[in-house]
Amino acid sequence: MAFPPGFLDELRARLSLSDVVGRKVTLKRKPNSEYAGLCPFHHEKSPSFTVNDKKGFFYCFGCHEKGDVVGFVMKTEGLSFPEAVEKLAREVNLPVPHATPVERERAERVSTLQQVVEEAARWFQKQLRLPVGRQGLDYLRGRGLDDATIDDFRLGFAPDSRDGLLAHLKRENVPIEKIVEAGLAIQPEDSNREPYDRFRGRVMFPINDRRGRVIAFGGRVMGAGEPKYLNSPETPLFHKGANLYCLDRARQAATKDQPVIVAEGYMDVIALHGAGFTGAVAPLGTALTEGQLAELWKLADEPYLCFDGDNAGRRAANRAAERALPLLRAGKSLRFLSLPAGEDPDSLIRTRGADAMRRSLDLARPLSDMVWTMETEGKPTDTPERRASLQRAVEQRVAEIADPVVRDFYKTEMRNRLGHLRRPDRAPWQPGQRRPFRGPGPEPAPFAAGSAARRAGTDMDGSRQERALLGALLERPAMLHILAEDVAALPIASPELARLRSGLLDALSLVSEGIDPAAEEAFAAGSDIPLEARLIEEHLERSGLGRLAAAARLRAREAFRVDPADADGWVGQWRRMARHLNQLTAEPEELKRAEEALAEDMNEENLRRLEAILDRIRREGLESGTG
């Protein structure tokens, strides 16, 4: 039995080979995105049977049996080819077409439409290199594309003419009905009026199917026209929600373990490919659909979603997270890139290079972080009622996950995060908080126990040190990972600065592990602010801590030397200043004993001993840069 063209491609696309094989074979995941198990076709003690989801085939290195998902069902269940196809099609609710005269006619029609669209693609390419396409060519070159890239992606131009493409296709003896059906022309409601070209005055981006055949177009208007981007309509060839721009290229890249990256626009995808990220794709004028997510998960377990660093981009990321939650299953999730405000992949690569994009991938956040942020960002948690409301919202969001195992792990994760809200921070130390040595009566004498420490704390201006210490982490965000435990243990007295400290620790997930501050400076040589610093600043801005963070950075620039002589650099300075702050606030036993001795017996020896301790504290303050 012959099946219509495209049906088997659709069937294979809907199936996961590892899921089908896993019903018969116990598979273990390998580091290279493959699975291994004992071969079902011969007896063996060591696994030599390999399954590759990305390439869609299995192979046994022992008996050399190989095939695709249909072949596996045929061989393990003794079915004929049509029987195996029908069985698998029922599993994914895909109607099996029968080769009736009507079906054969439809298949021929689709084949003909593809030929029409291919001819249109060739014509658009030709127009780009003619004088009529000069505006489009200048635009593409102005976006940094060279001729090789333009040709590789088959970019073209649709002249601002009512019937330029129509006239060409008519000369090629293509019926007007086929041109309209392929989405290349629009037939007015008034049937007495002539059809006209759908794409006019636009740079053209061909959209391919999984096999690399042109099936539709996206057009970017030149000038101030609307809409800015126009895509082909739904046709027998093209279904927006089931395809992605450059999906055919990404399928090849995924077999080489390239990261799969979802960007917002055509130019972003082309820029990513040019920078070596050949697994980049984009939706086609819609938010990510369930069908597109299924396609992505066939290519990678955790595709990266990279939306623009503006409010619209954040909304798109939130919508994608919401769409993905009910579909999650073990091993299948998403990761989210946070680009600086005003940046997109194209602009980031053009201004900072491919390394900046690689670092953004390293900083990508898991879906669980996005879920938490969606429900907590900008919402106060200062009362039990508000914390209860937040807990209810988080639990309702997690309940959307259909897979019970994944849902349980999310519940545990969110309970842990909510638990931090239930545990209040320890009460901050305040100068003079310790009960001084005093009896009933008036204010203690100048040498009463505790008064020297209070004066020393005031003289050393602990809040200035706190600002400098937190500001240094904004200036050198890589230090956040190195010093996270030290930051959490700092005795922050100011409630405002305690909030800033919490904001910095919350932003820890935005900073990649192990970046050397010196490397950060080198990276920042061509830009005002390193990428990590920008991401953290935006996180603090959204938390209402922007002004406080800016003041802390200024204080850090005053307190820390740009080129310290010591080998540890800013980390060494930071730790010395933190030790000094702890000495001020913790009131060491030595100072405590000296104060108590002077309070009991105000003689010259006890006074000199106390003054020596205070002098040492002041001297250490100067050495740590806090003076």
C-alpha positions in Angstrom: 0.0 0.0 0.0 1.4 3.4 -1.0 0.9 6.3 1.4 0.6 9.9 0.2 3.8 12.0 0.3 4.4 13.7 3.6 2.2 11.3 5.7 5.1 9.2 6.8 7.2 12.3 7.6 4.3 13.5 9.8 4.0 10.2 11.5 7.7 9.9 12.3 7.7 13.5 13.5 4.9 12.8 16.0 6.6 9.7 17.5 9.5 9.5 19.9 11.6 6.5 18.8 13.0 6.0 22.3 9.5 5.9 23.7 8.4 3.2 21.2 11.6 1.1 21.7 11.4 1.6 25.5 8.3 -0.5 25.6 10.3 -3.5 24.6 13.9 -2.6 25.7 15.2 -1.2 29.0 17.1 1.9 27.8 19.7 3.9 29.6 20.6 7.4 28.6 24.1 8.1 27.3 26.0 11.4 27.6 25.7 12.1 23.9 21.9 12.2 23.8 21.6 8.6 22.7 20.1 5.6 24.5 21.6 2.1 24.9 20.1 -1.3 25.9 20.2 -5.0 25.3 19.4 -5.8 21.7 15.9 -7.3 21.2 17.1 -9.1 18.0 19.8 -11.3 19.5 21.0 -12.5 22.9 23.7 -10.4 24.5 25.0 -9.7 28.0 26.5 -6.2 27.3 24.3 -3.5 25.6 25.2 -2.9 22.0 21.8 -1.7 20.9 21.7 2.1 20.3 18.7 4.5 19.8 19.1 8.0 18.5 16.0 10.2 18.8 17.4 13.1 16.9 18.4 11.0 13.9 15.3 8.8 14.2 17.0 5.4 13.9 18.2 2.5 15.9 21.3 0.3 15.3 22.9 -2.7 17.0 26.6 -3.0 16.9 26.4 -6.7 17.6 23.9 -8.0 15.0 23.9 -4.9 12.8 20.1 -4.7 12.8 18.9 -1.1 12.0 15.9 0.9 11.1 13.4 3.6 12.0 10.3 3.6 14.3 8.2 1.8 11.7 10.8 -0.8 11.0 11.2 -1.5 14.8 7.5 -2.2 15.2 7.5 -4.4 12.1 10.5 -6.4 13.3 9.4 -6.8 17.0 5.7 -7.4 16.4 5.8 -9.2 13.1 3.6 -6.7 11.3 3.7 -5.7 7.6 4.6 -2.2 6.7 1.0 -0.9 6.3 0.0 -2.7 9.6 2.9 -1.1 11.5 2.1 2.3 10.0 -1.6 2.0 10.9 -0.8 0.8 14.5 1.5 3.8 15.1 -0.8 6.3 13.5 -3.6 5.2 15.9 -1.3 5.8 18.9 -0.8 9.5 17.9 -4.4 10.0 16.6 -3.1 10.6 13.1 -5.8 9.6 10.5 -4.3 7.1 8.0 -5.0 8.4 4.5 -6.0 5.9 1.9 -4.7 6.2 -1.6 -8.2 6.9 -3.1 -8.4 8.9 -6.3 -9.2 12.0 -4.1 -6.1 11.5 -1.9 -3.9 10.9 -4.9 -5.3 14.1 -6.4 -4.6 16.0 -3.2 -1.0 14.7 -3.0 -0.4 15.8 -6.6 -1.9 19.2 -5.8 0.5 19.7 -2.8 3.4 18.6 -4.9 2.3 21.1 -7.6 1.9 23.9 -5.0 5.4 23.3 -3.7 6.8 23.7 -7.2 4.9 27.0 -7.5 6.3 28.3 -4.2 9.8 27.2 -5.2 9.5 29.1 -8.5 8.4 32.2 -6.4 11.5 31.8 -4.2 13.8 31.8 -7.2 12.1 34.9 -8.6 12.4 36.8 -5.3 16.1 35.9 -5.1 16.6 37.3 -8.6 14.8 40.6 -7.8 17.1 41.2 -4.9 20.1 41.5 -7.2 18.3 43.8 -9.7 18.0 47.6 -9.4 14.4 47.2 -8.2 15.8 45.2 -5.2 18.5 47.7 -4.2 16.6 48.9 -1.1 16.3 45.4 0.2 19.9 44.5 -0.5 21.1 47.7 1.2 18.9 46.8 4.2 20.4 43.3 4.5 23.9 44.5 4.2 23.2 47.2 6.7 22.2 44.4 9.1 25.6 42.9 8.7 24.8 40.1 6.2 27.4 39.3 3.5 26.5 37.9 0.1 27.3 34.3 1.1 24.8 34.5 4.0 22.2 36.1 1.8 22.5 33.4 -0.8 22.7 30.6 1.8 19.4 31.6 3.3 18.0 32.3 -0.1 16.8 35.8 0.9 15.0 37.8 -1.8 12.9 40.9 -2.5 9.3 41.4 -3.5 9.1 44.6 -5.6 6.4 47.2 -4.6 4.3 46.1 -7.6 0.7 45.0 -7.7 1.4 42.0 -10.0 5.1 41.5 -10.4 5.1 37.9 -9.2 1.7 37.2 -10.7 2.9 38.2 -14.1 6.1 36.1 -13.8 4.2 32.9 -12.7 1.6 33.4 -15.5 4.4 33.5 -18.0 5.5 30.1 -16.5 1.9 28.8 -17.2 1.0 28.6 -13.5 -2.8 28.9 -13.1 -4.0 31.9 -11.1 -5.9 29.5 -8.8 -2.7 27.7 -7.9 -1.0 31.1 -7.2 -3.8 32.1 -4.8 -3.9 28.6 -3.2 -0.2 28.8 -2.5 -0.7 32.0 -0.6 1.3 34.1 -3.1 -1.6 36.2 -4.3 -4.8 37.6 -2.8 -8.2 37.2 -4.6 -10.5 40.2 -3.8 -14.0 39.4 -2.5 -15.3 41.0 -5.6 -14.6 38.2 -8.1 -14.6 40.8 -11.0 -11.4 42.3 -9.6 -8.1 40.8 -10.5 -5.9 39.0 -7.9 -2.8 40.9 -6.7 0.5 40.0 -5.1 0.4 39.3 -1.4 4.0 40.4 -0.8 5.0 43.9 -2.1 8.0 46.1 -1.1 9.4 43.5 1.3 12.6 41.6 2.0 11.6 37.9 1.6 12.6 35.1 3.9 11.8 31.6 2.6 10.3 29.2 5.1 11.2 25.5 4.6 9.6 22.3 5.7 11.5 19.6 7.7 13.1 18.3 4.5 14.3 21.7 3.4 11.7 22.5 0.7 10.3 26.0 0.5 6.6 26.0 1.5 6.0 29.6 2.6 7.5 33.1 3.1 7.9 35.8 5.6 8.3 39.4 4.4 9.8 42.4 6.1 8.4 45.7 4.9 10.8 48.4 3.7 9.9 51.7 5.2 7.1 52.6 7.6 4.4 50.2 6.3 2.3 47.9 8.3 2.5 45.1 9.3 6.2 45.1 9.8 6.4 41.3 9.1 3.9 39.5 6.9 3.8 35.7 6.7 2.1 33.4 4.2 -1.4 32.3 5.2 -2.4 28.8 6.1 -2.2 26.6 2.9 -2.2 22.9 2.1 1.6 23.2 2.4 2.0 25.5 5.3 0.7 25.3 8.9 2.2 28.0 11.1 1.8 26.2 14.4 3.5 23.1 13.2 6.7 24.5 11.8 9.6 26.8 12.8 11.9 29.0 10.7 15.1 27.0 10.0 13.7 23.8 11.5 15.3 21.8 8.7 18.8 23.3 9.6 18.2 22.8 13.3 17.4 19.1 12.8 20.8 18.6 11.3 22.5 20.7 14.0 20.9 18.8 16.8 22.4 15.6 15.5 25.8 17.2 16.2 24.7 18.2 19.8 24.4 21.9 18.9 22.2 23.8 21.4 18.6 24.4 20.1 17.8 28.1 20.5 14.4 29.7 19.9 14.6 33.3 19.0 11.9 35.8 18.1 12.7 36.9 14.5 14.2 35.8 11.2 17.2 38.2 11.6 17.9 36.9 15.1 18.1 33.3 13.7 20.3 34.2 10.8 22.7 36.1 13.2 22.8 33.1 15.5 23.6 30.7 12.6 26.3 33.1 11.4 27.8 33.0 14.9 27.9 29.2 14.9 24.6 28.5 16.7 23.1 26.5 13.8 20.4 25.0 16.0 18.6 28.4 16.1 14.9 28.6 15.0 12.0 31.0 15.4 8.2 30.8 15.6 6.3 32.0 12.5 4.4 35.1 13.7 2.7 33.3 16.6 3.5 32.5 20.2 5.0 29.0 20.7 2.4 26.3 20.1 2.1 22.8 21.5 3.1 21.5 18.1 6.3 23.6 18.0 7.2 22.6 21.5 6.9 18.9 20.5 9.2 19.6 17.5 11.7 21.3 19.8 11.7 18.4 22.3 12.5 16.0 19.5 15.7 17.9 18.9 16.8 18.7 22.4 15.7 17.8 26.0 16.0 21.4 27.1 15.8 23.9 24.2 16.8 27.5 25.0 14.2 30.2 24.7 15.9 33.5 23.8 13.5 36.5 23.7 14.3 40.1 23.4 15.3 41.9 26.6 12.3 44.2 26.8 8.8 44.0 28.2 7.4 42.3 25.1 10.2 39.7 25.3 9.4 39.0 28.9 5.7 38.6 28.1 6.6 36.2 25.3 8.8 34.2 27.7 6.0 34.0 30.2 3.5 32.8 27.6 6.0 30.1 26.5 6.4 28.9 30.1 2.7 28.8 30.6 2.2 26.8 27.4 5.0 24.4 28.3 3.9 23.6 31.9 1.1 21.1 31.1 3.3 19.4 28.6 6.4 18.7 30.8 7.6 15.2 31.3 10.6 13.6 32.8 13.7 15.0 31.1 11.9 17.5 28.9 11.9 21.1 29.9 13.0 24.6 28.7 15.8 27.0 29.6 15.4 30.8 29.4 18.0 33.3 28.4 17.8 36.8 30.0 19.2 39.4 27.6 19.9 42.9 28.7 17.1 45.5 28.1 17.1 46.7 24.5 19.2 43.8 23.3 18.2 40.9 21.0 20.4 38.1 19.7 21.2 39.9 16.5 22.3 43.1 18.3 24.1 41.3 21.1 26.2 39.3 18.6 26.9 42.3 16.4 28.1 44.5 19.3 29.7 41.9 21.6 30.3 38.9 19.5 29.5 35.1 19.7 31.2 34.9 23.1 28.5 37.1 24.7 25.9 34.7 23.3 27.7 31.7 24.7 27.9 33.4 28.1 24.2 34.1 27.9 23.6 30.4 27.3 25.7 29.6 30.3 23.5 32.0 32.4 20.2 30.5 31.1 17.6 30.0 33.8 15.6 26.7 34.3 11.8 26.7 33.8 11.3 26.4 37.5 12.9 29.8 38.0 10.6 31.3 35.4 7.5 29.8 37.2 8.7 31.3 40.5 9.4 34.7 39.0 6.1 34.8 37.2 4.2 34.4 40.5 6.4 36.4 42.8 8.0 39.3 40.9 6.8 42.6 42.2 4.5 41.0 44.8 5.1 42.0 48.4 5.5 39.3 51.0 5.7 41.4 54.2 2.6 40.0 55.8 1.3 36.5 56.5 -1.8 37.2 54.3 0.4 38.2 51.3 2.7 35.2 51.7 -0.4 32.9 51.9 -1.7 34.5 48.7 1.6 33.9 47.0 1.7 30.3 48.1 -1.8 29.7 46.7 -0.8 31.3 43.3 2.4 29.2 43.1 0.5 26.0 44.0 -2.2 26.7 41.4 0.5 27.2 38.7 2.3 23.9 39.6 -1.0 22.0 39.5 -1.1 22.7 35.7 1.7 20.1 35.2 0.1 16.9 33.9 2.9 14.5 34.5 2.5 13.4 38.2 6.3 12.7 38.7 7.4 16.1 37.4 4.5 17.8 39.3 5.7 16.3 42.6 9.2 17.5 42.1 7.9 21.0 41.3 5.9 20.9 44.4 9.0 20.1 46.5 11.0 22.8 44.7 8.4 25.5 45.3 7.8 24.4 48.9 11.5 24.9 49.6 11.4 28.4 48.0 8.2 29.3 50.0 9.9 28.0 53.1 12.5 30.8 52.8 9.6 33.3 53.0 8.4 31.7 56.2 11.8 32.1 57.9 12.4 35.7 58.7 15.9 37.0 58.4 17.8 37.2 61.7 17.4 40.5 63.5 20.1 42.9 62.2 22.7 44.0 64.7 22.4 47.7 65.7 25.2 49.7 67.4 24.6 49.6 71.1 22.1 46.8 70.9 24.1 44.7 73.6 23.0 45.5 77.1 25.6 47.8 78.5 27.2 47.4 81.9 25.1 49.8 83.9 23.0 50.0 87.0 19.9 52.0 87.7 20.3 55.7 87.4 21.4 58.3 84.9 23.2 57.7 81.6 26.4 55.7 82.1 29.8 57.3 82.5 32.0 57.7 79.4 33.9 54.6 80.2 30.8 52.3 80.9 31.1 48.9 79.3 29.8 49.0 75.7 30.2 52.7 75.1 33.6 52.5 73.5 32.3 49.9 71.0 29.3 52.1 70.2 31.6 55.0 69.5 34.0 52.9 67.5 31.1 51.6 65.4 29.9 55.1 64.8 33.4 56.4 64.0 34.0 53.6 61.5 30.6 54.2 59.8 29.4 50.6 59.4 26.7 51.5 56.9 29.4 52.9 54.5 31.2 49.6 54.7 28.0 47.7 54.1 27.3 49.8 51.0 30.8 49.3 49.7 30.7 45.6 50.2 27.4 45.2 48.4 28.4 47.7 45.7 31.6 45.7 45.0 29.4 42.7 44.1 27.6 44.8 41.5 30.9 46.1 40.1 32.3 42.5 40.0 29.3 40.2 39.7 31.5 37.1 39.4 32.4 37.6 43.1 28.8 36.8 44.0 29.4 33.1 43.4 32.8 33.1 45.1 31.5 35.0 48.2 27.9 33.9 48.4 28.2 32.3 51.9 30.2 35.4 53.1 27.5 37.7 51.8 24.7 35.8 53.5 26.6 36.0 56.8 27.3 39.7 56.7 25.9 41.5 59.7 23.9 44.1 57.8 22.4 46.7 60.1 20.5 48.8 57.6 17.1 47.3 56.7 17.4 48.9 53.2 20.8 47.3 52.6 19.5 44.0 54.0 16.9 44.1 51.2 19.7 44.8 48.7 21.7 41.9 50.0 18.6 39.6 49.6 18.1 40.9 46.0 21.7 40.1 45.2 21.5 36.6 46.5 18.2 36.1 44.6 20.1 37.2 41.4 22.8 34.6 42.0 21.3 32.4 39.4 22.0 35.0 36.8 25.8 34.9 37.3 27.8 32.1 35.7 30.0 30.0 38.0 33.7 30.5 38.1 34.2 33.7 36.0 37.4 35.5 36.9 36.9 39.2 37.8 40.0 40.0 35.7 38.3 38.3 32.7 35.2 40.3 33.4 37.3 43.5 33.1 38.8 42.4 29.8 35.3 41.5 28.5 34.0 44.9 29.5 36.8 46.7 27.6 34.6 47.2 24.6 31.4 48.0 26.6 30.4 50.2 29.5 29.0 47.4 31.7 29.6 43.6 31.7 26.7 41.5 30.6 26.3 39.9 34.1 26.2 43.3 35.7 23.5 44.5 33.4 21.3 41.4 34.0 21.7 41.8 37.8 21.0 45.6 37.6 17.8 44.9 35.7 16.7 42.3 38.3 17.3 44.8 41.1 15.4 47.5 39.2 12.4 45.3 38.9 12.7 44.7 42.6 12.6 48.4 43.4 16.3 48.4 44.5 17.8 50.3 41.5 18.6 53.6 43.3 20.1 51.8 46.3 22.2 49.6 44.0 23.6 52.6 42.1 24.6 54.3 45.4 26.3 51.2 46.6 28.3 50.9 43.4 29.5 54.5 43.8 30.6 53.7 47.3 32.5 50.6 46.1 34.3 52.6 43.5 35.5 55.0 46.2 36.5 52.2 48.7 38.1 49.6 46.4 41.3 50.1 44.5 41.0 49.5 40.7 44.4 47.7 40.5 45.1 46.3 43.9 48.7 45.0 44.6 47.6 41.9 46.4 47.1 38.7 44.3 43.5 38.2 45.4 42.4 41.5 43.9 39.0 42.7 44.8 38.1 39.4 46.5 41.0 39.9 48.9 40.0 43.5 49.6 36.3 42.4 50.0 37.2 39.8 52.6 39.4 42.1 54.6 36.6 44.7 54.7 34.1 42.1 55.7 36.3 40.9 58.5 36.6 44.5 59.8 32.8 44.9 59.7 32.4 41.7 61.6 35.0 42.9 64.2 33.0 46.1 64.6 29.6 44.5 64.9 30.5 41.2 66.7 32.3 43.0 69.6 35.2 40.6 70.1 35.8 39.1 73.5 39.0 41.1 73.9 37.2 44.4 73.5 34.4 43.3 75.8 36.9 42.3 78.5 38.8 45.6 78.2 35.6 47.6 78.5 34.4 45.7 81.5 37.8 46.0 83.2 37.7 49.8 82.7 34.2 50.0 84.0 35.2 48.2 87.2 38.5 50.1 87.7 39.1 53.3 85.7 42.9 53.4 86.1 45.5 54.4 83.5 46.5 50.8 82.6 43.0 49.7 81.7 42.4 53.0 79.7 45.6 52.5 77.7 44.7 48.9 77.0 41.2 49.9 75.7 42.6 52.7 73.6 45.2 50.3 72.0 42.4 48.0 71.0 40.3 50.8 69.5 43.4 52.2 67.6 43.9 48.8 66.1 40.3 48.6 64.9 40.6 52.1 63.3 43.9 51.1 61.7 42.4 47.9 60.2 39.5 50.0 58.9 41.9 52.3 57.1 43.8 49.3 55.7 40.6 47.7 54.4 39.7 50.9 52.5 36.9 52.0 54.7 38.4 55.1 56.2 
